[in-house]
């Protein structure tokens, strides 16, 4: 805008100078008609320049408005993403509690009555075996419900905090995938909500699942570093690595899960994801989470969970 104004001023000054020089035209042998022609051209150019300047100013105003709209849209998106994370966390916890308290308890009661029935039954051997098979199925289903409850929302995360939850997660991965996890974690930053801690936990679990299923390695490293403004998560393995094609194929295969879902969620809250992967060397994924964005909307349940 400043450059356009300067150009307009220069054009105006030129026209003004032409007017002054007109007094010397007779001496220079220039006719009045020629002078008028030059003046007309100068005035026309000045008008065109003025119109161009106005159009440019309007374009700048429109562009600025669009930029402000985009900034506001991104702010609303980050706020909405934060609210979704908190709602998801509460729903997960509620669903896990209902699953444990209702389905799990009901199965336990059924198993207890069935064991009593088996003990008192005078049925033949074949019938006894069928009853025992039913009892075995109920017991396995009860165990599956417990496992599912822990995967949906592990109580240890809210009762003992993120550090203990990650230690429990490492034990689970060792048992299930024979994957040894080495971790180094800072305490959660002051003011971190339960939703933020749950979000960090789920991100790390998804990344470790990705390692267990695809990296072909038996070791992974997890590091969490915190400041007042950000949490940095680093998950590293020395596995087979990923090519660009591998990443694209996993994105298509996983759809709503895993690494690419994590990336989308992080970007939506204003964070960043950096993937450094080399074939036969391994993969390092670094995630930066803005604390303010995730904690922008306070949890309706004001819990002070341990760190």
C-alpha positions as a printed NumPy array, in Angstrom:
array([[  0.   ,   0.   ,   0.   ],
       [  2.858,   2.394,   0.87 ],
       [  4.592,   1.678,  -2.461],
       [  1.383,   2.362,  -4.405],
       [  0.89 ,   5.669,  -2.605],
       [  4.474,   6.681,  -3.345],
       [  3.986,   5.868,  -7.018],
       [  0.793,   7.899,  -7.121],
       [  2.498,  10.862,  -5.462],
       [  5.329,  10.683,  -7.981],
       [  2.854,  10.715, -10.874],
       [  1.041,  13.68 ,  -9.346],
       [  4.324,  15.541,  -8.917],
       [  5.128,  14.906, -12.581],
       [  1.847,  16.475, -13.672],
       [  2.483,  19.437, -11.399],
       [  5.96 ,  19.837, -12.857],
       [  4.518,  19.79 , -16.388],
       [  2.208,  22.631, -15.442],
       [  5.115,  24.743, -14.213],
       [  7.15 ,  23.952, -17.312],
       [  4.268,  25.126, -19.483],
       [  5.267,  28.69 , -18.766],
       [  8.529,  28.019, -20.577],
       [  6.968,  26.213, -23.558],
       [  6.836,  29.332, -25.786],
       [ 10.535,  29.889, -25.173],
       [ 11.239,  26.226, -26.005],
       [  9.094,  26.397, -29.135],
       [  6.415,  23.98 , -27.894],
       [  2.863,  24.77 , -28.949],
       [ -0.033,  25.062, -26.517],
       [ -1.778,  22.155, -28.252],
       [  1.201,  19.907, -27.672],
       [  1.268,  21.046, -24.062],
       [ -2.442,  20.194, -23.635],
       [ -1.844,  16.774, -25.152],
       [  0.976,  16.082, -22.686],
       [ -1.109,  17.369, -19.797],
       [ -4.084,  15.241, -20.838],
       [ -1.942,  12.143, -20.98 ],
       [ -0.453,  12.954, -17.586],
       [ -3.871,  13.489, -16.033],
       [ -5.174,  10.272, -17.591],
       [ -2.235,   8.316, -16.226],
       [ -2.727,   9.903, -12.821],
       [ -6.404,   8.847, -12.826],
       [ -5.538,   5.323, -13.953],
       [ -2.908,   5.109, -11.264],
       [ -5.385,   6.351,  -8.683],
       [ -7.945,   3.721,  -9.736],
       [ -5.259,   1.027,  -9.624],
       [ -4.228,   2.212,  -6.187],
       [ -7.812,   2.049,  -4.908],
       [ -8.27 ,  -1.425,  -6.419],
       [ -5.028,  -2.562,  -4.808],
       [ -6.097,  -1.184,  -1.438],
       [ -9.44 ,  -3.001,  -1.729],
       [ -7.664,  -6.225,  -2.666],
       [ -5.371,  -5.878,   0.352],
       [ -8.376,  -5.32 ,   2.64 ],
       [-10.166,  -8.38 ,   1.207],
       [ -7.044, -10.509,   1.536],
       [ -6.575,  -9.358,   5.135],
       [-10.182, -10.258,   5.912],
       [ -9.653, -13.717,   4.392],
       [ -6.49 , -14.187,   6.445],
       [ -8.347, -13.199,   9.625],
       [-11.161, -15.614,   8.745],
       [ -8.618, -18.399,   8.25 ],
       [ -6.914, -17.593,  11.576],
       [-10.274, -17.593,  13.384],
       [-11.262, -20.838,  11.665],
       [ -8.046, -22.497,  12.83 ],
       [ -8.616, -21.242,  16.366],
       [-12.157, -22.662,  16.344],
       [-10.841, -25.951,  14.947],
       [ -8.227, -26.21 ,  17.708],
       [-10.806, -25.383,  20.374],
       [-13.245, -27.925,  18.932],
       [-10.508, -30.572,  18.728],
       [ -9.645, -29.915,  22.375],
       [-13.286, -30.3  ,  23.385],
       [-13.556, -33.526,  21.388],
       [-10.51 , -34.948,  23.179],
       [-12.027, -34.163,  26.568],
       [-15.434, -35.562,  25.629],
       [-13.797, -38.694,  24.226],
       [-11.818, -39.153,  27.436],
       [-14.928, -38.844,  29.615],
       [-16.9  , -41.202,  27.362],
       [-14.106, -43.768,  27.381],
       [-13.913, -43.707,  31.154],
       [-17.678, -43.967,  31.521],
       [-17.903, -46.814,  29.016],
       [-15.059, -48.691,  30.726],
       [-16.754, -48.277,  34.114],
       [-20.091, -49.495,  32.749],
       [-18.414, -52.439,  31.053],
       [-16.692, -53.429,  34.287],
       [-19.57 , -52.73 ,  36.68 ],
       [-22.374, -54.259,  34.631],
       [-21.121, -56.743,  32.053],
       [-18.083, -57.875,  34.033],
       [-19.966, -58.234,  37.306],
       [-22.868, -60.035,  35.633],
       [-20.512, -62.547,  34.05 ],
       [-18.845, -63.136,  37.417],
       [-22.216, -63.825,  39.037],
       [-23.223, -66.208,  36.235],
       [-19.907, -68.034,  36.594],
       [-20.388, -68.338,  40.353],
       [-23.877, -69.824,  39.996],
       [-22.71 , -72.143,  37.238],
       [-19.832, -73.43 ,  39.378],
       [-22.331, -74.129,  42.147],
       [-24.612, -75.914,  39.704],
       [-21.736, -78.069,  38.472],
       [-20.804, -78.989,  42.038],
       [-24.369, -80.024,  42.891],
       [-25.228, -81.597,  39.541],
       [-25.862, -85.317,  39.321],
       [-25.887, -85.266,  35.521],
       [-23.9  , -87.782,  33.517],
       [-20.317, -87.194,  32.422],
       [-21.206, -85.7  ,  29.026],
       [-23.528, -83.113,  30.592],
       [-20.909, -82.258,  33.201],
       [-18.366, -81.635,  30.452],
       [-20.78 , -79.327,  28.64 ],
       [-21.379, -77.341,  31.829],
       [-17.64 , -77.069,  32.411],
       [-17.15 , -75.905,  28.819],
       [-19.788, -73.203,  29.321],
       [-18.063, -72.161,  32.554],
       [-14.739, -71.982,  30.718],
       [-16.241, -69.786,  27.986],
       [-17.748, -67.471,  30.597],
       [-14.412, -67.23 ,  32.391],
       [-12.598, -66.38 ,  29.144],
       [-15.254, -63.792,  28.257],
       [-14.871, -62.227,  31.706],
       [-11.122, -61.977,  31.142],
       [-11.699, -60.451,  27.695],
       [-13.994, -57.833,  29.234],
       [-11.316, -56.945,  31.79 ],
       [ -8.687, -56.631,  29.063],
       [-10.996, -54.502,  26.927],
       [-11.77 , -52.283,  29.914],
       [ -8.068, -51.671,  30.488],
       [ -7.477, -50.911,  26.813],
       [-10.361, -48.446,  26.628],
       [ -9.457, -46.535,  29.774],
       [ -6.907, -47.984,  32.217],
       [ -7.84 , -47.009,  35.808],
       [ -4.155, -46.792,  36.748],
       [ -3.852, -43.698,  34.538],
       [ -6.295, -41.756,  36.732],
       [ -5.451, -43.374,  40.043],
       [ -1.627, -43.27 ,  39.927],
       [ -0.804, -40.986,  37.014],
       [  0.848, -41.076,  33.602],
       [  4.253, -42.385,  34.686],
       [  2.797, -45.478,  36.388],
       [  0.382, -46.01 ,  33.497],
       [  3.313, -46.087,  31.06 ],
       [  5.139, -48.583,  33.274],
       [  2.043, -50.794,  33.209],
       [  1.835, -50.352,  29.42 ],
       [  5.466, -51.453,  29.054],
       [  4.699, -54.624,  31.005],
       [  1.684, -55.332,  28.791],
       [  3.718, -54.92 ,  25.59 ],
       [  6.428, -57.18 ,  26.98 ],
       [  3.853, -59.912,  27.671],
       [  1.802, -59.496,  24.496],
       [  4.433, -58.615,  21.879],
       [  7.774, -59.476,  23.572],
       [  8.642, -55.807,  23.024],
       [ 10.972, -54.254,  25.6  ],
       [ 10.273, -50.562,  26.178],
       [ 12.837, -48.192,  27.653],
       [ 11.331, -44.933,  28.857],
       [ 12.439, -41.557,  30.211],
       [  9.676, -39.19 ,  31.273],
       [  9.428, -35.757,  32.838],
       [  6.62 , -35.103,  35.337],
       [  3.47 , -33.776,  33.715],
       [  3.516, -29.985,  33.471],
       [  1.633, -28.022,  36.092],
       [ -1.993, -27.546,  35.112],
       [ -2.111, -30.584,  32.836],
       [ -5.659, -31.912,  32.734],
       [ -6.624, -35.59 ,  32.945],
       [ -7.623, -35.334,  29.28 ],
       [ -4.117, -34.222,  28.307],
       [ -2.545, -37.121,  30.219],
       [ -4.974, -39.575,  28.64 ],
       [ -4.244, -38.12 ,  25.199],
       [ -0.491, -38.533,  25.707],
       [ -1.009, -42.106,  26.919],
       [ -3.122, -43.068,  23.899],
       [ -0.678, -41.486,  21.45 ],
       [  2.221, -43.452,  22.921],
       [  0.204, -46.671,  22.896],
       [ -0.733, -46.193,  19.219],
       [  2.883, -45.505,  18.26 ],
       [  4.094, -48.56 ,  20.176],
       [  1.449, -50.728,  18.515],
       [  2.813, -49.467,  15.202],
       [  6.315, -50.528,  16.303],
       [  5.14 , -53.943,  17.527],
       [  3.253, -54.732,  14.323],
       [  5.525, -53.317,  11.643],
       [  9.06 , -52.532,  12.852],
       [ 10.266, -56.147,  13.316],
       [ 12.252, -55.291,  16.422],
       [ 12.199, -56.294,  20.082],
       [ 13.102, -52.895,  21.578],
       [ 11.585, -49.404,  21.564],
       [ 12.4  , -46.175,  23.38 ],
       [  9.905, -43.636,  24.716],
       [ 10.849, -40.159,  25.882],
       [  8.562, -37.424,  27.239],
       [  9.924, -33.926,  27.801],
       [  7.768, -31.109,  29.163],
       [  7.936, -27.336,  29.389],
       [  5.297, -24.868,  30.53 ],
       [  3.99 , -24.602,  26.971],
       [  4.621, -27.919,  25.252],
       [  4.989, -31.658,  25.67 ],
       [  7.432, -33.412,  23.343],
       [  6.958, -37.148,  22.785],
       [  9.639, -39.2  ,  21.056],
       [  9.184, -42.874,  20.162],
       [ 12.212, -44.552,  18.605],
       [ 12.946, -48.052,  17.325],
       [ 15.836, -49.755,  15.554],
       [ 13.616, -51.822,  13.292],
       [ 13.202, -52.135,   9.542],
       [ 12.185, -48.523,   8.936],
       [  9.597, -47.174,   6.496],
       [  9.756, -45.929,   2.924],
       [  7.371, -43.226,   1.674],
       [  5.382, -45.973,  -0.039],
       [  5.168, -47.928,   3.234],
       [  3.784, -44.869,   5.004],
       [  1.183, -44.315,   2.282],
       [  0.085, -47.969,   2.337],
       [ -0.255, -47.979,   6.128],
       [ -2.318, -44.83 ,   5.906],
       [ -4.747, -46.538,   3.531],
       [ -4.863, -49.73 ,   5.571],
       [ -5.391, -48.147,   8.976],
       [ -7.974, -45.539,   8.012],
       [ -9.083, -44.339,  11.469],
       [ -6.315, -45.904,  13.53 ],
       [ -2.62 , -45.734,  14.172],
       [  0.108, -43.407,  13.039],
       [ -1.841, -41.379,  10.513],
       [ -4.796, -40.867,  12.81 ],
       [ -2.339, -39.614,  15.433],
       [ -0.82 , -37.182,  12.931],
       [ -4.24 , -35.815,  11.966],
       [ -5.276, -35.278,  15.571],
       [ -2.012, -33.589,  16.515],
       [ -2.203, -31.177,  13.583],
       [ -5.824, -30.322,  14.424],
       [ -4.805, -29.055,  17.87 ],
       [ -1.923, -26.999,  16.486],
       [  0.859, -29.501,  17.167],
       [  3.42 , -31.101,  14.878],
       [  4.576, -34.59 ,  13.901],
       [  8.028, -35.36 ,  12.515],
       [  8.785, -38.827,  11.113],
       [ 12.415, -39.731,  10.483],
       [ 12.626, -43.247,   9.068],
       [ 15.387, -45.089,   7.23 ],
       [ 15.234, -48.606,   5.862],
       [ 17.101, -51.19 ,   7.974],
       [ 18.024, -48.485,  10.505],
       [ 14.767, -47.638,  12.25 ],
       [ 12.185, -44.944,  12.833],
       [ 12.019, -41.958,  15.15 ],
       [  8.708, -40.153,  15.584],
       [  8.708, -36.818,  17.396],
       [  5.43 , -35.196,  18.415],
       [  5.004, -31.706,  19.836],
       [  1.767, -30.994,  21.718],
       [  0.759, -27.432,  22.686],
       [ -0.47 , -27.685,  26.277],
       [ -2.599, -24.554,  26.086],
       [ -4.581, -25.854,  23.116],
       [ -5.371, -29.246,  24.637],
       [ -6.214, -27.723,  28.02 ],
       [ -8.059, -24.732,  26.529],
       [-11.433, -25.999,  27.71 ],
       [-11.288, -27.121,  31.32 ],
       [-12.534, -30.59 ,  32.178],
       [-15.986, -30.62 ,  33.656],
       [-14.608, -33.098,  36.171],
       [-11.993, -31.074,  38.025],
       [ -9.79 , -34.01 ,  38.966],
       [ -6.348, -33.629,  40.418],
       [ -4.849, -36.885,  39.222],
       [ -1.377, -37.898,  40.448],
       [  1.583, -37.295,  38.166]])
